[in-house]
Amino acid sequence: MDPQRLKDAYQKLQSLDERMTYKVRPRSGGPLASRPGTEQIEQSLKDLASYTVELKEVVQELFLAIASKAAAGTP
């Protein structure tokens, strides 16, 4: 396992969480809340797509970090 690569992937995950999670979290309000407009739905879809792609990249980096050997000079 490459600990530096794992640490970098974890930092990317934390950054993704701080930047995007609030955008894709379900809104409270229930069925009586006002319905979003087309523009709001499109923006939400774009945010969710960005979040999904970035999350996939972080997971891929985690797998590579686990499967990789530590870099030379790393204990």
Biopython code that builds the backbone (N, CA, C, O; Angstrom):
import numpy as np
from Bio.PDB.StructureBuilder import StructureBuilder

atoms = [
    (1, "MET", "N", (0.850, -1.181, 0.000)),
    (1, "MET", "CA", (0.000, 0.000, 0.000)),
    (1, "MET", "C", (0.893, 1.241, 0.000)),
    (1, "MET", "O", (1.934, 1.276, 0.656)),
    (2, "ASP", "N", (0.469, 2.238, -0.738)),
    (2, "ASP", "CA", (1.196, 3.504, -0.812)),
    (2, "ASP", "C", (0.506, 4.511, 0.115)),
    (2, "ASP", "O", (-0.532, 5.069, -0.244)),
    (3, "PRO", "N", (1.073, 4.747, 1.301)),
    (3, "PRO", "CA", (0.407, 5.618, 2.271)),
    (3, "PRO", "C", (0.241, 7.066, 1.792)),
    (3, "PRO", "O", (-0.752, 7.714, 2.124)),
    (4, "GLN", "N", (1.196, 7.572, 1.023)),
    (4, "GLN", "CA", (1.076, 8.949, 0.528)),
    (4, "GLN", "C", (-0.070, 9.077, -0.466)),
    (4, "GLN", "O", (-0.827, 10.047, -0.437)),
    (5, "ARG", "N", (-0.187, 8.099, -1.334)),
    (5, "ARG", "CA", (-1.273, 8.105, -2.315)),
    (5, "ARG", "C", (-2.622, 7.980, -1.611)),
    (5, "ARG", "O", (-3.598, 8.619, -2.005)),
    (6, "LEU", "N", (-2.668, 7.160, -0.577)),
    (6, "LEU", "CA", (-3.886, 6.999, 0.212)),
    (6, "LEU", "C", (-4.253, 8.312, 0.904)),
    (6, "LEU", "O", (-5.419, 8.703, 0.932)),
    (7, "LYS", "N", (-3.251, 8.983, 1.457)),
    (7, "LYS", "CA", (-3.488, 10.265, 2.124)),
    (7, "LYS", "C", (-4.005, 11.298, 1.123)),
    (7, "LYS", "O", (-4.929, 12.052, 1.428)),
    (8, "ASP", "N", (-3.410, 11.332, -0.072)),
    (8, "ASP", "CA", (-3.856, 12.273, -1.103)),
    (8, "ASP", "C", (-5.310, 12.004, -1.510)),
    (8, "ASP", "O", (-6.095, 12.936, -1.682)),
    (9, "ALA", "N", (-5.652, 10.743, -1.659)),
    (9, "ALA", "CA", (-7.026, 10.384, -2.026)),
    (9, "ALA", "C", (-7.995, 10.800, -0.926)),
    (9, "ALA", "O", (-9.089, 11.289, -1.209)),
    (10, "TYR", "N", (-7.598, 10.608, 0.314)),
    (10, "TYR", "CA", (-8.452, 11.008, 1.436)),
    (10, "TYR", "C", (-8.657, 12.525, 1.443)),
    (10, "TYR", "O", (-9.759, 13.004, 1.713)),
    (11, "GLN", "N", (-7.605, 13.269, 1.150)),
    (11, "GLN", "CA", (-7.723, 14.722, 1.101)),
    (11, "GLN", "C", (-8.658, 15.161, -0.033)),
    (11, "GLN", "O", (-9.417, 16.118, 0.121)),
    (12, "LYS", "N", (-8.599, 14.463, -1.163)),
    (12, "LYS", "CA", (-9.517, 14.767, -2.267)),
    (12, "LYS", "C", (-10.954, 14.494, -1.849)),
    (12, "LYS", "O", (-11.862, 15.252, -2.190)),
    (13, "LEU", "N", (-11.158, 13.406, -1.108)),
    (13, "LEU", "CA", (-12.503, 13.077, -0.633)),
    (13, "LEU", "C", (-13.013, 14.145, 0.328)),
    (13, "LEU", "O", (-14.178, 14.537, 0.258)),
    (14, "GLN", "N", (-12.160, 14.612, 1.215)),
    (14, "GLN", "CA", (-12.558, 15.658, 2.156)),
    (14, "GLN", "C", (-12.910, 16.950, 1.410)),
    (14, "GLN", "O", (-13.882, 17.627, 1.747)),
    (15, "SER", "N", (-12.118, 17.276, 0.409)),
    (15, "SER", "CA", (-12.380, 18.477, -0.387)),
    (15, "SER", "C", (-13.721, 18.362, -1.119)),
    (15, "SER", "O", (-14.511, 19.305, -1.145)),
    (16, "LEU", "N", (-13.958, 17.194, -1.709)),
    (16, "LEU", "CA", (-15.232, 16.958, -2.390)),
    (16, "LEU", "C", (-16.391, 17.124, -1.416)),
    (16, "LEU", "O", (-17.397, 17.752, -1.744)),
    (17, "ASP", "N", (-16.252, 16.571, -0.245)),
    (17, "ASP", "CA", (-17.303, 16.666, 0.767)),
    (17, "ASP", "C", (-17.580, 18.118, 1.130)),
    (17, "ASP", "O", (-18.735, 18.540, 1.193)),
    (18, "GLU", "N", (-16.521, 18.877, 1.367)),
    (18, "GLU", "CA", (-16.695, 20.270, 1.764)),
    (18, "GLU", "C", (-17.304, 21.125, 0.650)),
    (18, "GLU", "O", (-18.087, 22.034, 0.924)),
    (19, "ARG", "N", (-16.949, 20.836, -0.600)),
    (19, "ARG", "CA", (-17.412, 21.648, -1.712)),
    (19, "ARG", "C", (-18.797, 21.274, -2.223)),
    (19, "ARG", "O", (-19.552, 22.147, -2.652)),
    (20, "MET", "N", (-19.142, 19.987, -2.183)),
    (20, "MET", "CA", (-20.310, 19.551, -2.945)),
    (20, "MET", "C", (-21.416, 18.846, -2.166)),
    (20, "MET", "O", (-22.562, 18.848, -2.616)),
    (21, "THR", "N", (-21.123, 18.254, -1.033)),
    (21, "THR", "CA", (-22.136, 17.432, -0.373)),
    (21, "THR", "C", (-23.406, 18.212, -0.067)),
    (21, "THR", "O", (-24.509, 17.686, -0.218)),
    (22, "TYR", "N", (-23.263, 19.447, 0.355)),
    (22, "TYR", "CA", (-24.462, 20.225, 0.680)),
    (22, "TYR", "C", (-25.342, 20.456, -0.555)),
    (22, "TYR", "O", (-26.550, 20.657, -0.435)),
    (23, "LYS", "N", (-24.719, 20.424, -1.750)),
    (23, "LYS", "CA", (-25.490, 20.640, -2.975)),
    (23, "LYS", "C", (-26.312, 19.422, -3.368)),
    (23, "LYS", "O", (-27.367, 19.567, -3.985)),
    (24, "VAL", "N", (-25.855, 18.233, -3.024)),
    (24, "VAL", "CA", (-26.556, 17.019, -3.452)),
    (24, "VAL", "C", (-27.376, 16.377, -2.339)),
    (24, "VAL", "O", (-28.095, 15.406, -2.574)),
    (25, "ARG", "N", (-27.269, 16.914, -1.140)),
    (25, "ARG", "CA", (-28.060, 16.395, -0.025)),
    (25, "ARG", "C", (-29.534, 16.686, -0.261)),
    (25, "ARG", "O", (-29.883, 17.783, -0.695)),
    (26, "PRO", "N", (-30.413, 15.709, 0.021)),
    (26, "PRO", "CA", (-31.854, 15.941, -0.184)),
    (26, "PRO", "C", (-32.344, 17.110, 0.665)),
    (26, "PRO", "O", (-31.928, 17.283, 1.811)),
    (27, "ARG", "N", (-33.210, 17.886, 0.097)),
    (27, "ARG", "CA", (-33.779, 19.034, 0.802)),
    (27, "ARG", "C", (-34.936, 18.556, 1.685)),
    (27, "ARG", "O", (-35.684, 17.652, 1.313)),
    (28, "SER", "N", (-35.065, 19.167, 2.834)),
    (28, "SER", "CA", (-36.205, 18.842, 3.686)),
    (28, "SER", "C", (-37.394, 19.688, 3.238)),
    (28, "SER", "O", (-37.227, 20.682, 2.531)),
    (29, "GLY", "N", (-38.551, 19.303, 3.639)),
    (29, "GLY", "CA", (-39.725, 20.097, 3.293)),
    (29, "GLY", "C", (-40.931, 19.240, 2.982)),
    (29, "GLY", "O", (-42.067, 19.671, 3.179)),
    (30, "GLY", "N", (-40.701, 18.044, 2.504)),
    (30, "GLY", "CA", (-41.805, 17.148, 2.238)),
    (30, "GLY", "C", (-42.632, 17.541, 1.034)),
    (30, "GLY", "O", (-42.225, 18.391, 0.242)),
    (31, "PRO", "N", (-43.794, 16.921, 0.895)),
    (31, "PRO", "CA", (-44.621, 17.099, -0.298)),
    (31, "PRO", "C", (-45.264, 18.486, -0.418)),
    (31, "PRO", "O", (-45.677, 18.866, -1.514)),
    (32, "LEU", "N", (-45.360, 19.240, 0.659)),
    (32, "LEU", "CA", (-46.000, 20.549, 0.589)),
    (32, "LEU", "C", (-45.022, 21.650, 0.183)),
    (32, "LEU", "O", (-45.437, 22.788, -0.037)),
    (33, "ALA", "N", (-43.756, 21.335, 0.084)),
    (33, "ALA", "CA", (-42.762, 22.329, -0.318)),
    (33, "ALA", "C", (-42.972, 22.695, -1.789)),
    (33, "ALA", "O", (-43.518, 21.912, -2.567)),
    (34, "SER", "N", (-42.537, 23.874, -2.143)),
    (34, "SER", "CA", (-42.715, 24.302, -3.540)),
    (34, "SER", "C", (-41.850, 23.450, -4.461)),
    (34, "SER", "O", (-40.765, 23.006, -4.085)),
    (35, "ARG", "N", (-42.341, 23.236, -5.652)),
    (35, "ARG", "CA", (-41.622, 22.423, -6.629)),
    (35, "ARG", "C", (-40.539, 23.266, -7.289)),
    (35, "ARG", "O", (-40.755, 24.438, -7.599)),
    (36, "PRO", "N", (-39.360, 22.658, -7.504)),
    (36, "PRO", "CA", (-38.286, 23.419, -8.157)),
    (36, "PRO", "C", (-38.598, 23.630, -9.633)),
    (36, "PRO", "O", (-39.307, 22.840, -10.255)),
    (37, "GLY", "N", (-38.057, 24.705, -10.171)),
    (37, "GLY", "CA", (-38.232, 24.995, -11.587)),
    (37, "GLY", "C", (-37.265, 24.177, -12.430)),
    (37, "GLY", "O", (-36.393, 23.480, -11.912)),
    (38, "THR", "N", (-37.441, 24.280, -13.731)),
    (38, "THR", "CA", (-36.604, 23.534, -14.669)),
    (38, "THR", "C", (-35.127, 23.881, -14.488)),
    (38, "THR", "O", (-34.275, 22.993, -14.497)),
    (39, "GLU", "N", (-34.821, 25.169, -14.324)),
    (39, "GLU", "CA", (-33.430, 25.590, -14.159)),
    (39, "GLU", "C", (-32.822, 25.007, -12.896)),
    (39, "GLU", "O", (-31.667, 24.583, -12.900)),
    (40, "GLN", "N", (-33.596, 24.982, -11.810)),
    (40, "GLN", "CA", (-33.108, 24.418, -10.555)),
    (40, "GLN", "C", (-32.849, 22.921, -10.693)),
    (40, "GLN", "O", (-31.863, 22.404, -10.168)),
    (41, "ILE", "N", (-33.725, 22.242, -11.388)),
    (41, "ILE", "CA", (-33.552, 20.799, -11.604)),
    (41, "ILE", "C", (-32.311, 20.538, -12.443)),
    (41, "ILE", "O", (-31.535, 19.630, -12.145)),
    (42, "GLU", "N", (-32.122, 21.337, -13.496)),
    (42, "GLU", "CA", (-30.939, 21.170, -14.346)),
    (42, "GLU", "C", (-29.663, 21.421, -13.565)),
    (42, "GLU", "O", (-28.689, 20.683, -13.717)),
    (43, "GLN", "N", (-29.653, 22.459, -12.727)),
    (43, "GLN", "CA", (-28.463, 22.746, -11.925)),
    (43, "GLN", "C", (-28.204, 21.633, -10.919)),
    (43, "GLN", "O", (-27.055, 21.248, -10.700)),
    (44, "SER", "N", (-29.247, 21.123, -10.314)),
    (44, "SER", "CA", (-29.093, 20.015, -9.370)),
    (44, "SER", "C", (-28.537, 18.777, -10.064)),
    (44, "SER", "O", (-27.704, 18.065, -9.503)),
    (45, "LEU", "N", (-28.996, 18.526, -11.273)),
    (45, "LEU", "CA", (-28.501, 17.390, -12.040)),
    (45, "LEU", "C", (-27.022, 17.564, -12.382)),
    (45, "LEU", "O", (-26.252, 16.607, -12.294)),
    (46, "LYS", "N", (-26.622, 18.766, -12.768)),
    (46, "LYS", "CA", (-25.214, 19.044, -13.052)),
    (46, "LYS", "C", (-24.356, 18.850, -11.805)),
    (46, "LYS", "O", (-23.278, 18.260, -11.874)),
    (47, "ASP", "N", (-24.839, 19.351, -10.657)),
    (47, "ASP", "CA", (-24.108, 19.191, -9.400)),
    (47, "ASP", "C", (-23.959, 17.720, -9.045)),
    (47, "ASP", "O", (-22.884, 17.279, -8.638)),
    (48, "LEU", "N", (-25.035, 16.966, -9.199)),
    (48, "LEU", "CA", (-24.998, 15.541, -8.882)),
    (48, "LEU", "C", (-24.055, 14.795, -9.821)),
    (48, "LEU", "O", (-23.328, 13.901, -9.388)),
    (49, "ALA", "N", (-24.060, 15.155, -11.098)),
    (49, "ALA", "CA", (-23.154, 14.523, -12.060)),
    (49, "ALA", "C", (-21.695, 14.823, -11.708)),
    (49, "ALA", "O", (-20.853, 13.926, -11.747)),
    (50, "SER", "N", (-21.392, 16.075, -11.365)),
    (50, "SER", "CA", (-20.026, 16.436, -10.978)),
    (50, "SER", "C", (-19.595, 15.675, -9.729)),
    (50, "SER", "O", (-18.483, 15.151, -9.657)),
    (51, "TYR", "N", (-20.481, 15.624, -8.763)),
    (51, "TYR", "CA", (-20.190, 14.917, -7.517)),
    (51, "TYR", "C", (-19.908, 13.441, -7.795)),
    (51, "TYR", "O", (-18.955, 12.875, -7.260)),
    (52, "THR", "N", (-20.727, 12.830, -8.620)),
    (52, "THR", "CA", (-20.587, 11.410, -8.940)),
    (52, "THR", "C", (-19.268, 11.123, -9.639)),
    (52, "THR", "O", (-18.579, 10.161, -9.298)),
    (53, "VAL", "N", (-18.914, 11.947, -10.612)),
    (53, "VAL", "CA", (-17.665, 11.733, -11.350)),
    (53, "VAL", "C", (-16.460, 11.914, -10.424)),
    (53, "VAL", "O", (-15.531, 11.106, -10.452)),
    (54, "GLU", "N", (-16.470, 12.958, -9.611)),
    (54, "GLU", "CA", (-15.350, 13.179, -8.698)),
    (54, "GLU", "C", (-15.252, 12.058, -7.665)),
    (54, "GLU", "O", (-14.152, 11.627, -7.321)),
    (55, "LEU", "N", (-16.378, 11.593, -7.179)),
    (55, "LEU", "CA", (-16.378, 10.504, -6.212)),
    (55, "LEU", "C", (-15.816, 9.225, -6.831)),
    (55, "LEU", "O", (-15.066, 8.494, -6.184)),
    (56, "LYS", "N", (-16.180, 8.959, -8.083)),
    (56, "LYS", "CA", (-15.640, 7.803, -8.788)),
    (56, "LYS", "C", (-14.119, 7.906, -8.906)),
    (56, "LYS", "O", (-13.415, 6.911, -8.731)),
    (57, "GLU", "N", (-13.617, 9.093, -9.199)),
    (57, "GLU", "CA", (-12.175, 9.294, -9.319)),
    (57, "GLU", "C", (-11.470, 9.069, -7.985)),
    (57, "GLU", "O", (-10.385, 8.488, -7.948)),
    (58, "VAL", "N", (-12.076, 9.523, -6.898)),
    (58, "VAL", "CA", (-11.475, 9.322, -5.574)),
    (58, "VAL", "C", (-11.462, 7.837, -5.221)),
    (58, "VAL", "O", (-10.463, 7.335, -4.705)),
    (59, "VAL", "N", (-12.543, 7.138, -5.491)),
    (59, "VAL", "CA", (-12.594, 5.697, -5.205)),
    (59, "VAL", "C", (-11.548, 4.959, -6.033)),
    (59, "VAL", "O", (-10.873, 4.060, -5.531)),
    (60, "GLN", "N", (-11.418, 5.335, -7.285)),
    (60, "GLN", "CA", (-10.397, 4.723, -8.141)),
    (60, "GLN", "C", (-9.003, 4.977, -7.571)),
    (60, "GLN", "O", (-8.171, 4.069, -7.546)),
    (61, "GLU", "N", (-8.743, 6.189, -7.119)),
    (61, "GLU", "CA", (-7.441, 6.523, -6.532)),
    (61, "GLU", "C", (-7.206, 5.725, -5.248)),
    (61, "GLU", "O", (-6.081, 5.305, -4.977)),
    (62, "LEU", "N", (-8.250, 5.517, -4.467)),
    (62, "LEU", "CA", (-8.118, 4.702, -3.258)),
    (62, "LEU", "C", (-7.731, 3.264, -3.591)),
    (62, "LEU", "O", (-6.855, 2.688, -2.945)),
    (63, "PHE", "N", (-8.381, 2.689, -4.596)),
    (63, "PHE", "CA", (-8.030, 1.334, -5.018)),
    (63, "PHE", "C", (-6.580, 1.271, -5.483)),
    (63, "PHE", "O", (-5.857, 0.336, -5.138)),
    (64, "LEU", "N", (-6.158, 2.249, -6.256)),
    (64, "LEU", "CA", (-4.775, 2.261, -6.734)),
    (64, "LEU", "C", (-3.788, 2.434, -5.581)),
    (64, "LEU", "O", (-2.713, 1.834, -5.584)),
    (65, "ALA", "N", (-4.153, 3.255, -4.596)),
    (65, "ALA", "CA", (-3.280, 3.444, -3.442)),
    (65, "ALA", "C", (-3.137, 2.149, -2.652)),
    (65, "ALA", "O", (-2.045, 1.815, -2.191)),
    (66, "ILE", "N", (-4.219, 1.437, -2.499)),
    (66, "ILE", "CA", (-4.182, 0.179, -1.749)),
    (66, "ILE", "C", (-3.382, -0.874, -2.512)),
    (66, "ILE", "O", (-2.655, -1.662, -1.908)),
    (67, "ALA", "N", (-3.514, -0.886, -3.834)),
    (67, "ALA", "CA", (-2.840, -1.898, -4.645)),
    (67, "ALA", "C", (-1.370, -1.557, -4.928)),
    (67, "ALA", "O", (-0.596, -2.437, -5.304)),
    (68, "SER", "N", (-0.981, -0.294, -4.751)),
    (68, "SER", "CA", (0.385, 0.127, -5.078)),
    (68, "SER", "C", (1.347, -0.161, -3.940)),
    (68, "SER", "O", (0.961, -0.287, -2.778)),
    (69, "LYS", "N", (2.591, -0.257, -4.313)),
    (69, "LYS", "CA", (3.646, -0.362, -3.313)),
    (69, "LYS", "C", (4.022, 1.045, -2.887)),
    (69, "LYS", "O", (3.839, 2.004, -3.637)),
    (70, "ALA", "N", (4.544, 1.158, -1.685)),
    (70, "ALA", "CA", (4.965, 2.462, -1.191)),
    (70, "ALA", "C", (6.094, 3.007, -2.068)),
    (70, "ALA", "O", (6.905, 2.248, -2.598)),
    (71, "ALA", "N", (6.131, 4.323, -2.210)),
    (71, "ALA", "CA", (7.181, 4.945, -3.002)),
    (71, "ALA", "C", (8.521, 4.729, -2.315)),
    (71, "ALA", "O", (8.585, 4.550, -1.099)),
    (72, "ALA", "N", (9.579, 4.748, -3.096)),
    (72, "ALA", "CA", (10.920, 4.527, -2.550)),
    (72, "ALA", "C", (11.211, 5.571, -1.482)),
    (72, "ALA", "O", (10.927, 6.755, -1.666)),
    (73, "GLY", "N", (11.775, 5.131, -0.372)),
    (73, "GLY", "CA", (12.101, 6.034, 0.714)),
    (73, "GLY", "C", (10.986, 6.219, 1.730)),
    (73, "GLY", "O", (11.180, 6.883, 2.748)),
    (74, "THR", "N", (9.836, 5.645, 1.469)),
    (74, "THR", "CA", (8.713, 5.723, 2.402)),
    (74, "THR", "C", (8.757, 4.497, 3.302)),
    (74, "THR", "O", (8.868, 3.372, 2.816)),
    (75, "PRO", "N", (8.670, 4.708, 4.602)),
    (75, "PRO", "CA", (8.738, 3.557, 5.516)),
    (75, "PRO", "C", (7.552, 2.626, 5.394)),
    (75, "PRO", "O", (7.480, 1.621, 6.101)),
]
sb = StructureBuilder()
sb.init_structure("model")
sb.init_model(0)
sb.init_chain("A")
sb.init_seg("    ")
for serial, (resi, resn, name, xyz) in enumerate(atoms, 1):
    if name == "N":
        sb.init_residue(resn, " ", resi, " ")
    sb.init_atom(name, np.array(xyz, "f"), 0.0, 1.0, " ", f" {name:<3s}", serial, name[0])
structure = sb.get_structure()
